């Protein structure tokens, strides 16, 4: 058996990092055991298989600021979206944000998002914003091959951000960020 190994220095702060676990498969697998790997290749005797083990702590309402319980509810619903919900959210977001971005008097989605991010950061909610974005990324990762659409991710993230900063932003900014979610999920 041959292998190439490169020494990698660990980072000084390893908290919150995922873990790689390597295991060497026995030379002879038990009878009937599948020896195929996901790529379609067969495992040979003495093959080393590496697994990524994710360590995610559950979010709490306190992690997401004063509106954390509502944000958690939104994230829970987002994790259970159907394929039809996803298509409708993308269509609604595309229409609303595309239309508003072209209207000179209207507030565009990027401007509304920036306003919410700046006000949230200014009110010491940066950690809550990072936690929200990480949870949305985790939801999208869990869907991996089924739903990897950036507009959908942005829609979920913007709705969560609107709720997270609701007490800091004006009604128009909230409406621009939250409306696609409300139009699809509350009907």
C-alpha positions as CSV (number, residue, x, y, z in Angstrom):
1,X,0.0,0.0,0.0
2,X,1.3,3.4,-0.9
3,X,0.1,6.9,0.1
4,X,1.1,10.5,-0.2
5,X,1.0,12.5,3.0
6,X,1.6,16.2,3.4
7,X,2.0,17.7,6.8
8,X,-0.5,20.4,7.5
9,X,-0.2,22.7,10.5
10,X,-3.4,23.0,12.5
11,X,-4.9,26.5,12.9
12,X,-4.4,28.1,16.3
13,X,-8.1,28.2,17.0
14,X,-9.8,24.8,16.2
15,X,-13.2,25.5,17.8
16,X,-16.1,24.9,15.5
17,X,-14.1,23.2,12.8
18,X,-15.3,20.0,11.2
19,X,-13.4,16.7,11.8
20,X,-11.9,14.4,9.2
21,X,-12.0,10.7,10.3
22,X,-10.0,8.2,8.4
23,X,-10.5,4.5,8.7
24,X,-8.7,1.6,7.0
25,X,-11.0,-1.0,5.7
26,X,-10.1,-4.6,6.5
27,X,-8.5,-6.6,3.8
28,X,-11.5,-8.9,3.4
29,X,-14.9,-7.5,3.9
30,X,-17.7,-9.7,5.4
31,X,-19.7,-11.7,2.9
32,X,-22.5,-9.6,1.3
33,X,-21.0,-6.3,2.2
34,X,-21.0,-3.7,-0.5
35,X,-17.5,-2.7,-1.4
36,X,-18.4,0.1,-3.8
37,X,-17.6,3.7,-3.1
38,X,-19.9,6.6,-4.2
39,X,-17.8,7.3,-7.3
40,X,-18.6,3.9,-8.7
41,X,-15.1,2.4,-8.0
42,X,-14.7,-0.7,-5.9
43,X,-12.7,-0.6,-2.7
44,X,-9.6,-2.7,-2.7
45,X,-8.1,-4.5,0.4
46,X,-6.6,-2.1,2.8
47,X,-8.3,1.0,1.4
48,X,-8.5,4.0,3.6
49,X,-11.8,5.8,3.6
50,X,-12.0,9.4,4.8
51,X,-15.3,10.8,6.3
52,X,-16.1,14.4,7.1
53,X,-17.9,14.6,10.4
54,X,-19.7,17.9,10.9
55,X,-20.1,19.4,14.4
56,X,-22.9,21.9,14.4
57,X,-24.4,23.3,17.5
58,X,-28.1,24.0,17.5
59,X,-29.1,27.6,17.2
60,X,-31.1,29.1,20.0
61,X,-33.4,32.1,19.9
62,X,-30.8,34.0,22.0
63,X,-28.2,33.4,19.3
64,X,-30.4,35.3,16.8
65,X,-31.2,38.5,18.8
66,X,-34.5,39.8,20.2
67,X,-36.5,38.3,17.3
68,X,-34.7,35.0,17.5
69,X,-37.7,32.8,18.1
70,X,-39.4,34.0,14.8
71,X,-36.1,33.6,12.9
72,X,-35.8,30.1,14.2
73,X,-39.3,29.3,13.0
74,X,-38.5,30.7,9.6
75,X,-35.4,28.6,9.4
76,X,-37.3,25.5,10.5
77,X,-39.9,26.1,7.7
78,X,-37.1,26.7,5.2
79,X,-35.5,23.4,6.0
80,X,-38.9,21.7,5.1
81,X,-39.6,23.5,1.8
82,X,-41.0,21.4,-1.0
83,X,-39.7,21.6,-4.6
84,X,-42.9,23.5,-5.5
85,X,-42.3,26.0,-2.6
86,X,-38.7,26.5,-3.9
87,X,-39.8,27.2,-7.4
88,X,-42.5,29.6,-6.3
89,X,-40.1,31.4,-3.9
90,X,-37.5,31.9,-6.7
91,X,-40.2,33.1,-9.1
92,X,-41.6,35.6,-6.6
93,X,-38.2,36.8,-5.6
94,X,-37.0,37.2,-9.2
95,X,-40.1,39.2,-10.1
96,X,-40.2,41.4,-7.0
97,X,-36.5,42.1,-6.8
98,X,-36.0,42.4,-10.5
99,X,-39.0,44.9,-10.8
100,X,-37.9,46.9,-7.8
101,X,-34.3,47.1,-8.9
102,X,-35.5,48.8,-12.1
103,X,-37.8,51.2,-10.5
104,X,-35.9,54.5,-9.7
105,X,-38.2,55.4,-6.8
106,X,-38.2,51.9,-5.3
107,X,-35.8,50.5,-2.9
108,X,-33.8,47.7,-4.5
109,X,-33.0,44.4,-2.8
110,X,-29.2,45.0,-2.6
111,X,-29.8,48.4,-1.0
112,X,-32.4,47.0,1.4
113,X,-30.0,44.2,2.4
114,X,-27.2,46.6,2.9
115,X,-29.3,48.8,5.1
116,X,-30.4,45.8,7.3
117,X,-26.8,44.5,7.5
118,X,-25.4,47.9,8.5
119,X,-28.1,48.6,11.1
120,X,-27.8,45.0,12.5
121,X,-24.0,45.3,12.8
122,X,-24.4,48.7,14.3
123,X,-26.6,47.2,17.0
124,X,-24.1,44.5,17.9
125,X,-26.1,41.8,16.0
126,X,-23.1,40.8,13.8
127,X,-22.9,37.4,15.5
128,X,-26.6,36.8,15.0
129,X,-26.2,37.7,11.3
130,X,-23.3,35.3,10.9
131,X,-25.3,32.6,12.7
132,X,-28.2,33.2,10.4
133,X,-26.1,33.0,7.2
134,X,-24.3,29.9,8.5
135,X,-27.7,28.2,9.1
136,X,-29.0,29.1,5.7
137,X,-25.8,27.7,4.2
138,X,-26.2,24.5,6.2
139,X,-29.8,24.2,5.0
140,X,-28.7,24.6,1.4
141,X,-25.8,22.1,2.0
142,X,-28.3,19.6,3.4
143,X,-30.3,19.9,0.1
144,X,-27.0,19.7,-1.8
145,X,-27.9,18.0,-5.1
146,X,-31.6,18.6,-4.8
147,X,-31.7,22.4,-4.5
148,X,-28.6,24.5,-5.0
149,X,-30.1,27.7,-6.2
150,X,-28.5,31.0,-5.1
151,X,-31.8,33.0,-5.5
152,X,-33.5,30.6,-3.1
153,X,-30.7,30.9,-0.6
154,X,-30.8,34.7,-0.9
155,X,-34.6,34.7,-0.4
156,X,-34.3,32.6,2.8
157,X,-31.4,34.7,4.1
158,X,-33.2,38.0,3.3
159,X,-36.4,36.9,5.0
160,X,-34.4,35.9,8.1
161,X,-32.4,39.1,8.0
162,X,-35.6,41.2,7.8
163,X,-37.0,39.5,10.9
164,X,-33.7,39.7,12.7
165,X,-33.4,43.5,12.2
166,X,-37.1,44.3,12.1
167,X,-36.9,46.7,15.0
168,X,-34.0,48.5,13.4
169,X,-35.2,49.0,9.8
170,X,-38.0,50.9,8.2
171,X,-41.2,49.3,6.9
172,X,-40.1,49.6,3.2
173,X,-36.8,47.9,3.8
174,X,-38.5,45.1,5.7
175,X,-41.1,44.7,3.0
176,X,-38.5,44.4,0.2
177,X,-36.5,41.7,2.1
178,X,-39.5,39.7,3.5
179,X,-42.2,40.0,0.9
180,X,-41.2,37.1,-1.4
181,X,-41.2,34.8,1.6
182,X,-44.6,36.0,2.9
183,X,-46.2,35.9,-0.6
184,X,-45.3,32.2,-1.0
185,X,-45.3,30.8,2.6
186,X,-48.3,32.6,4.1
187,X,-50.9,31.8,1.4
